[in-house]
Amino acid sequence: MKVTFLGTGTSTGIPLIGSSHPVCKSSNKKDKRLRSSILVEWNKSSFVIDTGPDFRQQMLKSNCQRIDGVLYTHEHADHTSGIDDLRAFCFKQGEIPFFAHKRVISNLKNRFSYIFDREKKYPSAPLLKPVEVIENKNFLISNLNITPISYLHADLQVYGYRFNNFAYLTDLKTIDDKEINKLKDLDILVLNCIRIEPHYSHLNLNEALNLIKLIKPKITYLTHISYLLGFHNDVQEKLPDSVFLSYDGLEINL
């Protein structure tokens, strides 16, 4: 199995539009971040977690040829607004299932009615099949067992996902012990970390490191990063040995 980080930035990406902050002006490629998403490939199957506004660009960069499913964490634009670009895959392969909380499915149907309205469906819109993700209930994508992990992003419920000994948690602020128990014995954890200072709906660096100590994965990659976390290389030097900043294009083989 291979995991590719398609994007590792927060909702604005890095550089932030119009910003003169030094990180936004950095020439280091690792300081340039599209909106957060990953591509997971195994055998002849592949799926993505989230389709943000950079989805088309990310697919072209990755040379992805097929999408067997999409997992959505929540409905915010930086995680969903690229949904229309699934049409290119539908042209080739037909209907694609996407998996999400029922609230997220309803939100997407309202925002993208031209995709889902059977009577007014736009002819070339993507052909998508919504599948509800139910808390505490595992599901399959191409025979891969997926465990949903539920937590809060401020007061909004969000799903992270575990498969095998890998877990992807983004836009997390608080999480119950019962959900932490679903994250035991991880080889790799991917966890959001937005900046140094506290944030009302995201983990800051100190909170992320404290949660990592509770979960105890072998290796952690931080994602959903803003320019306020600092320069990639400077931050990496100060992290524990088993904690790494992810970056766009990073590939992990499991």
C-alpha distance (Angstrom), angle and dihedral (degrees) to the residues before:
residue distance angle dihedral
M1 . . .
K2 3.79 . .
V3 3.81 127.2 .
T4 3.80 118.7 -162.3
F5 3.80 121.2 -167.1
L6 3.80 102.3 -135.0
G7 3.79 92.4 -179.4
T8 3.80 135.1 -1.2
G9 3.81 103.6 -177.8
T10 3.77 132.4 107.4
S11 3.81 123.3 -110.2
T12 3.81 94.8 -67.2
G13 3.80 96.1 43.0
I14 3.80 122.3 -142.2
P15 2.98 123.7 -53.8
L16 3.78 94.7 42.7
I17 3.80 110.3 -137.8
G18 3.81 110.7 -94.0
S19 3.81 95.0 1.5
S20 3.79 123.4 140.6
H21 3.81 93.1 -169.5
P22 3.84 110.5 135.9
V23 3.82 93.2 -119.3
C24 3.81 89.5 54.0
K25 3.80 88.6 52.8
S26 3.81 94.4 47.3
S27 3.82 118.5 129.3
N28 3.82 91.3 -152.9
K29 3.82 109.1 109.6
K30 3.81 89.3 -144.1
D31 3.81 88.9 64.5
K32 3.81 92.0 59.0
R33 3.80 109.1 85.6
L34 3.81 132.7 -179.0
R35 3.78 119.6 -158.2
S36 3.81 115.2 -65.5
S37 3.80 120.4 -83.8
I38 3.81 139.4 125.7
L39 3.79 135.4 -147.6
V40 3.81 117.4 -144.5
E41 3.81 120.1 -162.2
W42 3.77 128.8 -177.8
N43 3.80 131.4 160.2
K44 3.82 102.1 -28.6
S45 3.80 96.2 -32.6
S46 3.79 133.1 91.8
F47 3.78 139.1 178.0
V48 3.79 138.0 176.3
I49 3.77 132.3 -138.0
D50 3.82 106.9 -136.3
T51 3.80 130.4 -12.1
G52 3.79 107.0 -133.5
P53 3.81 129.0 178.5
D54 3.82 90.9 -78.3
F55 3.82 93.9 54.4
R56 3.81 97.1 112.8
Q57 3.80 92.3 49.0
Q58 3.79 90.6 46.8
M59 3.80 93.2 51.2
L60 3.79 91.9 50.3
K61 3.80 91.3 49.8
S62 3.81 93.0 48.7
N63 3.83 94.0 44.2
C64 3.80 87.7 -135.1
Q65 3.81 110.6 -179.7
R66 3.81 102.2 -176.3
I67 3.80 140.5 26.2
D68 3.81 116.8 -161.3
G69 3.79 94.6 -179.2
V70 3.79 146.8 -16.4
L71 3.80 126.0 -131.3
Y72 3.79 114.8 -156.6
T73 3.79 120.7 -156.1
H74 3.82 95.7 -167.1
E75 3.79 142.0 -35.2
H76 3.81 104.2 -90.8
A77 3.79 115.0 128.3
D78 3.80 95.9 -115.4
H79 3.82 87.7 61.7
T80 3.81 102.6 37.5
S81 3.80 114.6 21.5
G82 3.81 94.3 94.0
I83 3.81 91.8 63.0
D84 3.81 92.4 112.2
D85 3.81 91.3 64.2
L86 3.79 89.2 67.9
R87 3.81 83.1 81.2
A88 3.82 90.9 84.8
F89 3.79 89.9 61.1
C90 3.80 92.3 43.5
F91 3.82 89.7 54.9
K92 3.82 87.9 59.6
Q93 3.79 103.6 35.0
G94 3.79 110.4 15.9
E95 3.79 126.6 -130.3
I96 3.81 119.6 20.1
P97 3.82 122.3 -161.0
F98 3.77 120.3 -136.0
F99 3.78 124.1 -163.5
A100 3.80 122.9 -146.8
H101 3.79 146.7 134.2
K102 3.82 111.7 -75.1
R103 3.82 88.7 -113.1
V104 3.80 90.3 57.0
I105 3.81 92.0 47.4
S106 3.81 89.8 53.0
N107 3.81 90.9 47.3
L108 3.80 93.0 51.5
K109 3.80 92.1 47.2
N110 3.79 89.7 54.5
R111 3.80 96.6 44.2
F112 3.80 95.4 41.9
S113 3.79 100.7 32.8
Y114 3.82 91.7 149.7
I115 3.83 87.1 66.9
F116 3.80 98.5 46.9
D117 3.83 106.6 28.0
R118 3.80 104.1 101.2
E119 3.81 93.4 -159.9
K120 3.81 96.3 45.5
K121 3.80 100.9 26.8
Y122 3.79 112.3 148.7
P123 3.84 107.0 -118.1
S124 3.82 97.4 -124.9
A125 3.80 97.0 37.2
P126 3.79 115.8 123.6
L127 3.80 117.0 -85.3
L128 3.78 104.4 -126.3
K129 3.80 133.5 173.0
P130 3.83 115.7 -153.7
V131 3.80 116.7 -142.7
E132 3.80 118.8 -171.8
V133 3.79 117.3 -126.6
I134 3.79 109.6 -144.9
E135 3.78 121.7 -156.3
N136 3.83 113.8 -104.6
K137 3.81 91.8 10.3
N138 3.82 120.7 110.4
F139 3.79 121.3 -145.9
L140 3.80 139.3 -171.8
I141 3.78 135.0 -114.6
S142 3.80 110.9 -173.8
N143 3.83 88.8 -23.5
L144 3.81 92.7 -52.0
N145 3.82 110.7 129.8
I146 3.82 112.5 -129.0
T147 3.82 124.1 -164.4
P148 3.83 115.4 -159.7
I149 3.81 115.3 -140.2
S150 3.82 114.6 -156.5
Y151 3.81 124.2 -152.7
L152 3.81 142.6 139.5
H153 3.81 131.8 -88.7
A154 3.82 96.8 -164.4
D155 3.84 96.1 -51.0
L156 3.82 96.5 -27.4
Q157 3.81 119.1 104.0
V158 3.82 113.2 -125.3
Y159 3.80 133.0 -178.1
G160 3.76 124.6 -135.0
Y161 3.79 118.9 -175.0
R162 3.79 136.8 -133.0
F163 3.81 125.2 -164.1
N164 3.78 123.7 171.2
N165 3.81 105.4 -30.4
F166 3.82 94.9 -31.2
A167 3.82 126.7 94.3
Y168 3.80 132.1 -174.6
L169 3.81 116.8 -158.7
T170 3.77 120.1 172.1
D171 3.82 134.3 165.5
L172 3.79 90.2 23.7
K173 3.79 124.0 155.9
T174 3.83 104.6 154.4
I175 3.79 132.5 12.7
D176 3.82 132.8 -177.0
D177 3.79 123.4 -120.5
K178 3.81 91.5 -115.7
E179 3.80 89.4 60.9
I180 3.81 92.1 45.0
N181 3.81 87.0 55.9
K182 3.82 88.3 61.9
L183 3.80 88.0 61.3
K184 3.78 99.6 61.9
D185 3.81 121.7 131.5
L186 3.79 96.5 16.4
D187 3.77 120.1 168.7
I188 3.81 91.5 -164.3
L189 3.79 131.9 18.8
V190 3.80 122.9 -172.8
L191 3.81 110.3 -159.7
N192 3.79 135.5 175.5
C193 3.81 119.9 -111.8
I194 3.78 115.4 171.2
R195 3.81 106.9 178.9
I196 3.82 147.5 -36.5
E197 3.81 97.5 -90.2
P198 3.84 120.9 67.4
H199 3.80 117.6 -87.4
Y200 3.80 127.4 -158.6
S201 3.82 96.3 -129.7
H202 3.82 107.1 18.2
L203 3.78 136.6 57.3
N204 3.76 114.8 -102.3
L205 3.80 120.0 -147.8
N206 3.80 96.5 -87.7
E207 3.82 92.7 47.6
A208 3.80 91.6 47.7
L209 3.80 92.5 51.6
N210 3.81 91.1 48.4
L211 3.80 91.6 51.6
I212 3.80 90.5 48.4
K213 3.81 88.3 56.3
L214 3.83 89.1 55.3
I215 3.80 96.1 46.7
K216 3.83 94.7 40.3
P217 3.83 100.6 -157.3
K218 3.79 117.9 177.2
I219 3.82 91.4 -121.7
T220 3.81 132.6 10.4
Y221 3.79 129.7 -162.0
L222 3.80 117.8 -162.9
T223 3.80 119.2 -141.9
H224 3.84 143.2 164.5
I225 3.80 87.7 64.7
S226 3.81 128.2 176.0
Y227 3.79 127.8 -154.7
L228 3.82 87.2 -106.6
L229 3.81 90.6 73.3
G230 3.81 87.8 69.1
F231 3.80 138.3 -125.1
H232 3.81 113.1 -21.1
N233 3.81 95.8 -125.3
D234 3.82 94.6 44.7
V235 3.80 93.5 50.5
Q236 3.81 93.3 44.6
E237 3.80 91.6 56.3
K238 3.81 90.5 59.5
L239 3.81 98.5 46.6
P240 3.83 125.0 100.4
D241 3.81 115.5 -92.9
S242 3.82 94.0 -101.1
V243 3.82 96.7 45.8
F244 3.80 122.7 83.6
L245 3.77 137.8 177.1
S246 3.77 109.9 -120.0
Y247 3.79 119.4 -138.3
D248 3.78 136.0 -164.5
G249 3.80 111.5 -77.0
L250 3.82 95.3 19.3
E251 3.81 110.6 147.9
I252 3.81 124.7 -156.7
N253 3.79 123.4 -169.0
L254 3.81 115.1 -151.0
